[in-house]
Amino acid sequence: LTTLIGSVLSHPSLRPGNLLIVPGKKAWVARLDAVVFADGGNLVDCLMLGCRAALWDTKVPRTRAIEYRAPGKKGAGGKAQGERMDVAAQGEEEGRSALEPTTVSRVTDFELTDYWDEGEALEGRDTWPVCVTLNVLPSMHFLDATLQEEASVSLRTHVMYAFPGGKPILQTFRLAGTGTSDMNQIRGLIQHAEKYARNVWAGLEAKLKEEEARRGIKAREKFYGKRR
């Protein structure tokens, strides 16, 4: 399970861009721990739902870059300055023209900013998939198997889909068990899995957004209540 989930969620294509703090020097590291207290069947699907919900709720602290300048260096206005520390919020220089001359970044450190929501959500969270496990029989397949049903099925497929912007993206397809399958059957299983995964995705997405809005209201009230 660790290998399966880790190989999916740690793939470079799903790596959030806002974990980077100082390019080439510092970055946040996201660690995800999943604990199974009981197993009644269909464990992979449940774990992926839990992992996606946890990552959706994860916040990255907002930071400001800190730049140190040695004595005698010219500042942004062209005037010589003494030793100083410049602080710039992330994205402050995004409005510069691409034709302006650039210099090597002197950013060496960062500081945290204080804001009511305690940070920003991880980028690309709409690309983290949900999993649908199809238990395959000779003439049919079924979902949400119990432990006894899983033991009696010789072939299962773990199909992971994401739907960023409503577009289906197949992230993972894996066969498990001792049974065999042909390409025609696999093609059909993938098509069925997309339909099931879209329904799971829609239900989970609605719940996550509802909870996020509720927590946002409580966090804002708590933050501004302390400042009064």
C-alpha positions in Angstrom: 0.0 0.0 0.0 2.8 2.4 0.8 4.5 1.8 -2.5 1.2 2.1 -4.4 0.1 5.3 -2.8 3.6 6.8 -2.6 4.3 6.2 -6.3 1.1 8.1 -7.2 1.1 11.0 -4.9 4.9 11.7 -5.0 5.0 11.7 -8.8 6.8 14.9 -10.0 3.7 15.9 -12.1 1.7 16.2 -8.9 4.3 18.2 -6.9 2.9 21.5 -5.6 4.8 24.5 -6.9 4.2 26.6 -3.8 6.3 24.3 -1.6 9.3 26.2 -3.0 10.5 29.0 -0.7 13.9 30.1 -1.9 14.8 28.6 -5.3 17.7 26.2 -5.1 18.0 26.6 -1.3 14.9 26.1 0.7 11.5 24.4 0.3 8.7 23.1 2.4 8.5 19.3 2.7 5.0 17.7 2.8 4.7 14.4 4.6 1.6 12.3 4.6 0.9 9.6 7.2 -2.0 7.2 6.6 -3.0 4.9 9.5 -5.3 1.9 9.0 -7.3 1.1 12.2 -9.6 -1.5 10.6 -10.0 -3.2 7.3 -13.4 -4.3 6.1 -12.5 -4.4 2.4 -11.9 -1.9 -0.4 -8.9 -0.5 1.5 -7.1 1.2 -1.4 -10.1 3.3 -2.4 -10.7 4.5 1.1 -7.1 5.3 1.7 -7.0 7.4 -1.5 -10.1 9.3 -0.4 -8.5 10.0 2.9 -5.2 11.1 1.4 -6.8 13.4 -1.1 -8.9 15.0 1.7 -5.8 15.5 3.9 -3.8 17.1 1.1 -6.7 19.3 0.1 -6.8 20.7 3.7 -3.0 21.2 3.9 -1.9 24.8 4.0 1.5 26.3 3.1 2.6 29.3 5.2 2.9 32.5 3.3 6.4 33.9 3.2 8.3 37.0 2.3 11.7 36.8 0.7 14.6 38.5 2.6 17.5 39.9 0.6 20.8 41.0 2.3 22.9 43.7 0.6 26.5 44.4 1.4 27.7 48.0 2.1 28.1 50.2 -1.0 25.7 48.3 -3.2 23.2 50.2 -5.1 19.5 49.8 -4.2 16.5 49.7 -6.5 16.6 53.5 -6.9 20.3 53.5 -8.0 21.6 55.2 -4.9 24.4 53.7 -2.8 23.2 52.3 0.5 24.7 50.9 3.6 24.2 47.3 4.7 20.5 46.6 4.8 17.9 44.0 4.5 15.2 44.1 1.9 11.9 42.3 2.3 9.7 41.5 -0.7 6.5 39.6 -0.8 6.3 36.6 -3.1 5.2 37.6 -6.6 6.1 41.2 -6.0 8.2 41.4 -9.2 5.9 39.5 -11.5 4.8 42.7 -13.2 8.2 43.4 -14.7 8.7 43.4 -18.4 10.5 40.4 -19.9 12.8 42.9 -21.7 14.1 44.5 -18.6 17.7 43.4 -17.6 17.7 40.8 -14.9 20.2 40.1 -12.2 21.0 37.0 -10.1 18.7 36.8 -7.1 20.3 37.7 -3.8 17.4 36.2 -1.8 18.9 34.2 1.1 16.2 33.7 3.6 12.5 34.3 4.3 10.1 35.3 7.0 6.5 34.2 7.7 3.6 36.6 7.1 0.6 36.8 9.5 -2.8 36.3 7.9 -6.1 35.0 9.1 -6.2 31.8 6.9 -2.7 30.6 8.2 -1.5 30.1 4.6 -2.5 29.1 1.1 -3.7 25.7 -0.2 -1.3 23.5 -2.0 -1.1 24.2 -5.7 -2.5 21.6 -8.1 -4.8 20.0 -5.6 -7.4 19.3 -8.4 -4.9 16.9 -10.0 -4.8 14.4 -7.0 -6.8 11.4 -8.0 -9.4 9.2 -6.5 -9.2 5.4 -6.8 -11.8 3.0 -8.0 -11.2 -0.8 -7.5 -13.0 -3.1 -9.9 -13.2 -6.7 -8.8 -13.3 -8.7 -12.0 -15.2 -11.9 -12.6 -15.4 -13.8 -15.9 -18.6 -12.1 -17.1 -18.9 -9.0 -14.8 -17.2 -6.8 -12.3 -18.4 -5.3 -9.0 -17.3 -2.5 -6.6 -16.7 -2.1 -2.8 -15.8 -5.7 -2.1 -15.7 -7.1 1.5 -12.7 -9.0 2.7 -14.5 -12.3 1.9 -15.3 -11.2 -1.6 -11.8 -9.9 -2.2 -10.4 -13.4 -1.2 -12.7 -15.1 -3.7 -11.8 -12.8 -6.7 -8.6 -13.7 -8.6 -8.3 -10.3 -10.4 -8.7 -6.7 -9.3 -7.9 -3.4 -11.0 -7.0 -0.2 -9.2 -7.8 2.7 -11.5 -7.0 6.3 -10.4 -8.6 9.2 -12.1 -8.5 13.0 -11.6 -10.8 15.5 -13.3 -9.2 18.9 -13.3 -11.5 21.3 -15.0 -13.9 18.4 -15.7 -11.4 16.7 -18.0 -10.6 13.1 -17.1 -7.0 12.2 -16.6 -6.0 8.6 -16.0 -3.2 8.7 -13.3 -2.7 5.0 -12.6 -4.0 1.6 -13.7 -2.8 -1.5 -11.9 -3.8 -5.2 -12.0 -3.7 -7.1 -8.8 -4.2 -10.9 -8.2 -3.4 -14.1 -10.0 -6.0 -13.7 -12.8 -5.4 -12.7 -16.3 -7.1 -10.2 -18.7 -6.9 -9.2 -22.3 -6.7 -5.7 -23.9 -10.3 -5.6 -24.9 -11.4 -6.3 -21.3 -9.0 -3.8 -19.9 -10.2 -1.1 -22.2 -13.8 -1.7 -21.1 -12.8 -1.7 -17.4 -11.1 1.6 -17.8 -14.2 3.1 -19.4 -16.4 1.8 -16.6 -13.9 3.1 -14.0 -13.9 6.6 -15.4 -17.7 6.7 -14.9 -17.5 5.5 -11.3 -14.6 7.7 -10.5 -16.3 10.8 -11.8 -19.2 10.2 -9.4 -16.8 9.7 -6.5 -14.9 12.8 -7.5 -18.0 14.9 -7.6 -19.2 13.8 -4.2 -15.9 14.3 -2.5 -15.2 17.6 -4.2 -18.6 19.0 -3.0 -17.9 17.9 0.6 -14.3 19.2 0.6 -15.4 22.7 -0.6 -18.3 22.8 1.9 -15.9 22.0 4.8 -13.3 24.5 3.5 -15.9 27.3 3.5 -17.1 26.4 7.0 -13.5 26.3 8.4 -12.6 29.5 6.6 -15.4 31.4 8.4 -14.4 30.0 11.8 -10.7 30.8 11.2 -11.5 34.4 10.2 -13.7 35.0 13.2 -11.0 33.5 15.5 -8.2 35.6 14.0 -9.9 38.9 14.1 -11.5 38.2 17.5 -8.0 37.9 19.0 -7.0 41.3 17.6 -9.9 43.2 19.1 
